Amino acid sequence: MHTDKKLLAKGLKFIGYTVAVMFLAPFTIYQAFKNEGHPAYLPVLIVGLILAVVAIGLGFYTIKIFMEALFGKKTKD
């Protein structure tokens, strides 16, 4: 079994997306809590929480891509 280089490259691209969202989500949540009196507090907080959930999902998806690239696709027998 050989490593699928195209799938590995896709996994590396998704790591970049994941890391970007992992830094953006806490920053957005922090900015929301820093400005609790501002009228845009709730929308910014909601966006930050959505970004946090997206970061977790992207993390699991990236791990799945790497596993498929390194070990091949899982077959159901």
C-alpha positions in Angstrom: 0.0 0.0 0.0 1.3 3.4 -1.0 0.5 6.9 0.2 -2.0 8.8 -1.9 -0.1 12.0 -2.6 -3.1 13.9 -4.0 -5.1 13.1 -0.9 -2.2 14.0 1.3 -1.9 17.4 -0.4 -5.6 17.9 0.2 -5.1 17.1 3.9 -2.3 19.6 4.2 -4.5 22.2 2.6 -7.3 21.4 5.1 -4.8 21.7 7.9 -4.2 25.3 6.9 -7.9 26.0 6.9 -8.3 24.3 10.3 -5.5 26.2 11.9 -6.8 29.5 10.5 -10.3 28.8 11.9 -8.9 27.6 15.2 -7.2 31.0 15.7 -10.1 33.0 14.3 -12.8 31.5 16.5 -11.3 32.3 20.0 -10.3 35.8 18.7 -13.9 36.5 17.6 -15.4 35.2 20.9 -12.9 37.2 22.9 -13.8 40.4 20.9 -17.5 39.7 21.6 -17.0 39.4 25.4 -14.7 42.4 25.4 -17.5 44.6 23.9 -20.6 43.3 25.8 -22.2 46.7 25.8 -22.0 47.1 22.0 -25.2 46.4 20.0 -23.3 43.9 17.8 -22.3 41.8 20.8 -24.7 38.9 20.2 -24.1 38.5 16.4 -20.4 38.5 16.9 -20.7 36.0 19.7 -22.8 33.7 17.5 -20.4 34.0 14.7 -17.5 33.1 17.0 -19.4 30.1 18.4 -20.2 28.9 14.9 -16.5 29.3 13.9 -15.6 27.2 17.0 -17.9 24.4 15.9 -16.6 24.6 12.3 -13.0 24.3 13.7 -13.8 21.1 15.5 -15.5 19.7 12.5 -12.7 20.6 10.2 -10.2 19.0 12.6 -12.0 15.7 12.5 -12.4 15.9 8.7 -8.7 16.6 8.3 -7.8 13.6 10.4 -10.1 11.5 8.3 -8.4 12.7 5.1 -4.9 11.9 6.5 -6.0 8.5 7.6 -7.4 7.7 4.1 -4.2 9.1 2.5 -1.8 7.1 4.6 -3.7 3.8 5.1 -6.2 3.7 2.2 -9.9 3.8 2.2 -11.7 1.7 4.8 -13.7 -1.1 3.2 -16.8 -2.7 4.7 -16.6 -6.5 4.6 
